[in-house]
């Protein structure tokens, strides 16, 4: 059996699991293992651990090893490691690892995730620049399909959630305002709150669960079927071909969905005002028109657009990071939703602070 080693074997890059090699060693009737390392780059202790696991399995199965294909430094370290027998209890399982070790491993994983995210953002920015100059490699049909999925097909669920939010906010406001005989100001409360913040926020969360998860699942399935690798092989950027159409679609649709949610949520408040608070249609409509101005609409549209970028980027990123199994695709979809919602809430907090500082 030939074991070929290539690339960098360092902790920061992640060490391959030896389990597939061990499984193949158990199943195959191999008499000797031969190593090849012509394409091996930088290496560290992780490579030695990998090779020692294979060597131990080979000894148990009376399989020989030809280490002449390994670098001299690796062979020397292996001889040194095998010269002294391991003390009982010298190694710790992952559950028994020292707290400092766990902190270090967690920090390394977090730094890798941050670096991958920054790389993805940079690649997406470059792809958007190529789109502006008309050189991006993507299918226009994919873009219009994404627009339809993120726009027209999302309208029913956005309408339902927005209408119910308008109803809920109107009821909450009415309970307090009726104590002061100011129930008419329910129109102000619903109109300003929904137009400035709530409509964009709820639409972003709905799209995170709908489009963000779908993007992660679609691209994750392409990872399983090696379609992303095929694009890279033929010289097509997966970010341009897969990510760019989806990001552009949500950036285009989210402002429209936000305005649509504003209108539907105001209708929800109107329904409560007319049917429950004994207000006339004209009085409620006039109160809303007097309270809501363009300075309320524009921040909401800006927030909706930002949330759309967050949802699309989170979904596509988790899809490209997906493993090559059905379980990994499900995990990628879940991670995309969680990431998008957390970032949307964080962005909403930043917008609120900025609005307070700027006095708008």
Secondary structure, DSSP 8 states (H G I E B T S, - for coil): -EEEEEEEE-GGG----SHHHHHHHHHS--SEEEEEEEEEEEE-HHHHHHHHHHHHHHHHTT-EEE-TTS-HHHHHHHHHHHHS---TT-S--STT--HHHHHHHHHHHHHHHHHHHHHHHHHHHHHHHHHHTT-----HHHHHHHHHHHTGGGHHHHHHHHHHHHHHHHHHHHHHHGGGT-GGGHHHHHHHHIIIIIHHHHHHHHHIIIIIHHHHHHHHHHHHTTHHHHHHHTT--HIIIIIHHHHHHHHHHHHHHHHHHHHHHHHHHHHHHHHTS---HHHHHHHHHHH--HHHHHHHHHHHHHHHHHHHHHHHHHHHT--SSHHHHHHHHHHHHHHHHHHHHHHHHHHHHHHHHHT-
